[in-house]
């Protein structure tokens, strides 16, 4: 009451400007505070198109993670470090990396990539570079590629490289195996599979949108592919220990859905019936090609691993 | 992230921070989400089609005039693979490429057109010494590569055996399972009217060819069983009035009584090493127990002793355990014990009467006969009693015996009526491929030999 009367006593001179200032300040604060969420909204909208990221894609993500688990965690640091080290070692290193990525295009191939580095002779890395490629190359590439590349790629060329280089060498090995100018896309994608940092740079469609959700096949599209393969799969039934007979087949597909290069079995088993199971899986993917898949998502299905798992059928 | 709101009051700093946040977020997303998004597409195929594999088996060729043998060999191979239920030999009339020999590569496109997944090509050539050289190749049509290429030398009259061996090679390569075509069947051939049947032991190839009679039919014979290694069988005969267990050499026809027991002996079966027999021996009290008889030491070991009928013992392939039937619980059930008779455990608990258990040569299953409410069933279960499956039902199904690869069972089934009699049948583990085995007359009590090698 007393305050009111005081305020009433000298009302305008102070009260109005104060109130104006306070309101202006409040408004300003609101503007500031309200403006902040906006950028984040934009980010989330860009990041997660919720209507597309339905359960099947979630499962797809986890599926992808599961198999990729052992590799990417180890691979990403090296590939990140790779570029840093290369930059650090200046021109020579950069040239090497460029050559390596160019080699991914398979036209230049390892020769050119390996050619620049040899001259500078750095003795120290030798012991490092030799042991390193093996642990990386083995889990990724089929066993043969390791030794093969070591023989085919001239050793002196690989050795002088910085410890990072073996990673690239390992990535190039499969290309050396089956080099074929017609298989450029396949080679690129195989690279991607092996977790090399440079691979994603080379799938042009996905570079613009880092999240690339629309690049994934929808569940119904995946189902359609599953059906196409399943109808041609004639698993050996009744083999003892059929549950061990899960066969992983990797295949590269051309844009018309045809097989590109040879489909290959990428796992193994001690089960004597595995050979028959592997054959049946290969027959399935060969017989059913070409596959009908959405062309605009080619990047998502250029490289496919098919797990043939007869356990449910034979139960 | 929310805490960042209050800290920023200058637009520039805020923008920078927002940018930084976005960047780090983008990087985080790139590391976590983008990787799988760019990774290889991985799909699981858990359902295929369980249909026989389409296989093309053109008639084998010969440039030395042995076209008939060549043709017959491909016919035998076709029959074997077709009966297995796992292959669908394609109609030769649909073949585009003709006269393909074993030395040249097929035109795969012409075989793909007719959807042949595998192609068998063979050639028979007579050598200067009179023997036959048989070349055969198994081709993967869609992979355009050879899966098997083999060559055999044999006397001309042995061509059928070579055809079976080739069949086994194809079967093994394409199914991952050992074959069973190079094997024989011993069974009881039954002729004459129902009241006065003449029963003779007979032996034939698994496809019914090359039948031979081992006994003259003077005495009633039952339950012949193959020795795992030798060309020898054991069986029960009523010769001399009472049933006794005998051994018979297939090659010499020589026969001998097993042991010298006071009571009747029946249901003999060899141990996996062929050195011992397990069988039932009738006791004075009317019950029977399981005994083991050592063939070289001629010693007998009693394995069960219960006031019940213990019978039909059958060894596990590792020789460590024996499955047998016993009515000790009131009606016939299956039991497993260690080979020395210890640790007897009941494994069957279903309703009905279980009998004639036979351990699979693969070790993973026990086949049995089961009577349930007037039905006669042949089924399999795991050796621990779980996973019971009935494969077939029919009029007086009896006496299952395993093919050497443990994938197919042969048994006999009666046909009703005055003129009816038992016939041999096979059923595979899927329970769908049931076939009659051709015999010259009625047949019962089949026993499948191991692979002849």
Contacts between the chains, C-beta under 8 A, distances in Angstrom:
chain1	res1	chain2	res2	distance
A	32	B	9	7.0
A	33	B	5	6.8
A	36	B	5	5.4
A	36	B	8	7.5
A	36	B	14	6.9
A	36	B	18	7.8
A	39	B	18	4.6
A	39	B	22	7.0
A	40	B	1	7.6
A	40	B	18	7.7
A	40	B	21	7.8
A	43	B	21	7.8
A	43	B	22	5.4
A	43	B	25	6.0
A	47	B	25	7.2
A	47	B	26	8.0
A	47	B	29	5.8
A	60	B	36	7.6
A	61	B	33	7.0
A	61	B	36	5.1
A	61	B	37	7.7
A	63	B	42	5.8
A	64	B	35	7.8
A	64	B	36	3.2
A	64	B	37	7.6
A	64	B	39	4.8
A	64	B	40	8.0
A	64	B	42	6.4
A	65	B	36	5.4
A	67	B	39	7.8
A	67	B	42	5.8
A	68	B	35	6.6
A	68	B	36	6.3
A	68	B	39	5.4
A	72	B	35	5.4
A	76	B	31	6.7
A	76	B	35	7.8
A	189	B	40	7.2
A	192	B	38	5.8
A	192	B	39	7.0
A	192	B	40	7.1
A	193	B	39	6.7
A	193	B	40	4.5
A	195	B	35	7.8
A	199	B	38	7.3
A	200	B	34	7.0
A	200	B	38	4.9
A	203	B	38	6.6
A	206	B	34	8.0
A	206	B	37	7.4
A	206	B	38	6.1
A	210	B	26	5.8
A	210	B	29	6.5
A	210	B	30	5.0
A	210	B	34	5.4
A	211	B	29	5.8
A	211	B	33	6.0
A	211	B	34	6.3
A	211	B	37	7.0
A	212	B	34	6.5
A	212	B	37	4.9
A	212	B	38	7.0
A	213	B	37	7.0
A	215	B	37	6.2
A	215	B	38	7.9
A	216	B	37	6.1
A	217	B	41	6.7
A	222	B	41	8.0
A	222	B	43	6.0
A	225	B	43	6.2
A	226	B	43	5.7
A	226	B	44	7.7
A	226	B	45	6.0
A	229	B	43	7.7
A	229	B	45	5.3
A	230	B	45	5.2
A	230	B	47	5.1
A	230	B	48	5.6
A	230	B	49	7.2
A	231	B	49	6.2
A	232	B	49	7.8
A	233	B	45	5.9
A	233	B	48	3.5
A	233	B	49	6.7
A	234	B	48	6.0
A	234	B	49	5.9
A	234	B	50	7.7
A	234	B	51	6.4
A	234	B	53	5.7
A	234	B	117	7.3
A	235	B	48	4.8
A	235	B	50	7.7
A	236	B	86	8.0
A	236	B	174	7.0
A	236	B	175	4.6
A	236	B	176	4.8
A	236	B	177	7.2
A	237	B	50	5.9
A	237	B	86	7.2
A	237	B	175	7.8
A	237	B	430	6.8
A	238	B	86	7.9
A	238	B	175	7.3
A	238	B	177	6.4
A	238	B	407	5.2
A	238	B	428	7.4
A	238	B	429	5.4
A	238	B	430	7.0
A	239	B	175	6.4
A	239	B	176	4.3
A	239	B	177	5.1
A	240	B	177	7.0
A	240	B	362	5.7
A	240	B	364	6.5
A	240	B	406	7.6
A	245	B	176	7.6
A	250	B	40	7.2
A	271	B	176	7.8
A	272	B	176	6.7
A	273	B	175	7.5
A	273	B	176	2.7
A	273	B	177	6.3
A	274	B	176	7.1
A	275	B	173	7.6
A	275	B	176	6.5
A	276	B	172	8.0
A	276	B	173	6.7
A	276	B	174	6.0
A	276	B	175	5.6
A	276	B	176	3.0
A	276	B	177	7.7
A	277	B	176	6.1
A	279	B	140	6.8
A	279	B	143	7.8
A	279	B	147	7.3
A	279	B	173	7.9
A	279	B	174	7.2
A	280	B	48	8.0
A	282	B	142	8.0
A	282	B	143	6.0
A	283	B	117	5.7
A	283	B	140	7.0
A	283	B	142	5.4
A	283	B	143	6.9
A	284	B	45	7.6
A	284	B	48	7.2
A	286	B	142	4.1
A	286	B	143	6.1
A	287	B	117	7.2
A	287	B	142	5.2
A	299	B	38	7.7
A	300	B	41	5.8
A	301	B	41	5.0
A	303	B	40	4.5
A	303	B	41	6.7
A	304	B	40	6.6
A	304	B	41	4.7
A	304	B	42	7.4
A	304	B	43	6.8
A	305	B	40	5.1
A	305	B	41	7.2
A	305	B	42	4.4
A	305	B	43	7.6
A	306	B	42	7.8
A	306	B	43	5.7
A	306	B	44	7.9
A	306	B	45	5.9
A	307	B	42	6.9
A	307	B	43	7.1
A	307	B	44	4.6
A	307	B	45	6.7
A	308	B	45	5.1
A	308	B	48	7.6
A	309	B	44	5.8
A	309	B	45	6.8
A	309	B	46	5.0
A	310	B	46	7.7
A	310	B	48	6.9
A	311	B	46	7.3
A	312	B	46	4.7
A	312	B	47	7.0
A	313	B	46	7.0
A	313	B	47	6.1
A	313	B	48	6.2
A	313	B	50	6.9
